[in-house]
Amino acid sequence: MSLWCLGIKRGDEVITSPISFIASVSSIIHVGAKPVFVDIKDDYNIDVDKIEQAITSKTKAIIPVHWSGLICDMKKISKIANKYKTTSVLKGPGTLVCQGDRLNINTSGSPSMASAGMGDVLSGIIAALLAQGLDEFDAANLAVYVHGQAAENLALAGSKGLLASDLFSEIRRILG
């Protein structure tokens, strides 16, 4: 849904890693765009030095996948994102949201979030906020905060491991 809200459509290209949960690629295909795979490095993260070689006039987004708790080289990805005027979100501990020279480090979250589907929930929150008219940077920042705070609240209440669907009621409570 986030890709759709960003206007990505049939004929567009989205760069991502070939090593990922199915949701990364299926979200690209769902909007009719073409996934463009960039090879990985020894740590199984996207090879940032090969991203620009894959960019064409049809490229609209880059979805880096952070594998097994190892973070992609977001400094280089941010430079590429700046060059092509995109918003980047690094999901994980200390979530970084950057757009151009604007940077925010979100600190909400919990280790209990390490389960399949959490990124899908985050994408849904971002998409909902974009659909309500927030700009990309503000939507991404608010979404990562609410996403992390919901998990943090549930963890403080005693939840040690969470399913993505466990967040729904807490997200509704936070957003009112």
N, C-alpha and C positions, 0 to 999 in steps of 0.2 A: 504494500500500500504506500510506503514511503516513496518508492520509485515513481509510482503513478502520480502522487501528489507533487512530486518535483517535475512533472511533465515529461518523464521518460516514456517513450512510446515505441510502436513498431518501427523498425528500421534503425533505431538508436543502438549504440553499443555500450556495454558496461564491463569494465575490466574487473576481474576477480581472480582468486586462486583456484586451481583445480582440486585442492585439498580442503574440503569444507563439509559442513552439514548440508543436506539437500536444500534447505531453505534459502541459502545464498543464491544458488543458481535458479531455483524454481521461482523466486521473486522476480528475477530478471526476465525469465521466459513468460511469466504470467502477464507482464505488461507488453509483451510482444517484442522486447528488445533482444539483442543477441549477446550472450555471454562471451567475453573474450578472455581466454585463460592466459595468465602469465606464469611462467615456470616458478618453482619454489627453490629456496636455498636449503642447505643442510639442516636447518632448524625447522623445516616444513612451512615457513612463512613465505609469502610472496617475495620474489626477488625484485626489490625496489628499483634496482639498476636496469631492469628490463621493462618497466612500466611505460616509459616514454616511447619506447620502440613500438609498443602496441597501440598507442593513441593515434586515432584517425580523426577526420572531420566529423565522423559519426559518434565519437566517444562522448558520453554525457556524464559518466560517473565512474568512480573507482570504489570497489568494496574490498578493503583489505580484510583478511581473516587472520586473527591472532590465534595461533595454534598451541594447544596444550599449556596455556598460561604464558607463553613467550610472545612478547609484543613485537609487532612489525616495526620497521624503522620509520616511525611517524614523522620524524623531522624531515626526512627526504620526501615522504608522501605529502606532507604539508606544503613543501615547496612546489611540488607538482600540482597540488590542489590550488595553490595561489595562482600559478601560471595559467591554469584553465578555469579559474573562478568557480570552484566547487566548495562545498562544505564537507569537512572530514569529522568523523566521530570515531574515537578509539574507545571501544567498550571493554571494560575490565576494571581492575583496581586503579583508582585515581583516574577515572574517565576524563579524557581530554577532548574538548570540543574546540575546533579552530576554524576560522574563516578569515582569510587575508591576515591582517595583523592582530585580529581579535582572538584571544585565547582564554578559555576557562578550564580550570581543573576542578572537577566535581569530586567530592569526598564521600558522598552518601553511598551506601551499599553494604553488602555482607558476603562472606564466603559461602553462605547458604544459596547464593545465586548461581553457583556453578552447576547448572543443569541445562539440558536441551530445551530449547524454546524460549529462553529468557531474551535472546536477541529479537525474536519475533514479537514479543510483548513490547520491547523498547521501540521497535520499528512502528508498531501500531500506535503507540503514544505519540511519536514524532509525527506520523501521518495525520492523526486526529488534530494535533495542534496546528499543523500546516493548513489543514482544511478550514480551521477557524480563523485563519488570516495572520498568524504569527509569522515573522520572517524565519528563514532557515536556522540562523544562529540562535535566536531566542527559543525557537521550538525545540531544537536539539538540547539546549541547556536545561530547559524546564523538564523535558522528557527524561533526561538521564538523572536529574535530581529526584523527580517523583518516583521513577523506577527503582532507584537505589534506596530511597527513603522508605518505600513500601516494604522492601525486603528487610531493611534494618529494623523497622517497627515489628515485623513478624518474628524476626530473630530475637529481639528483646522480649517478646511475649513467650519465647520458649521454642520456636521452630528452629530445628538444627539443619534441616535440609528442606528445600522448597521445590515444588513443581512450578512451572511458569504460571499455571492457572491459579495457584495460591495467591498470586499478587492482585488479582482482579478486584476483590472487595476492598483491599487496603488502598489501592489506587483510587477507587471511587471515593473512599472516605477522605483521602488527602485532598483531592480536587473538589470535593463538595458536590 
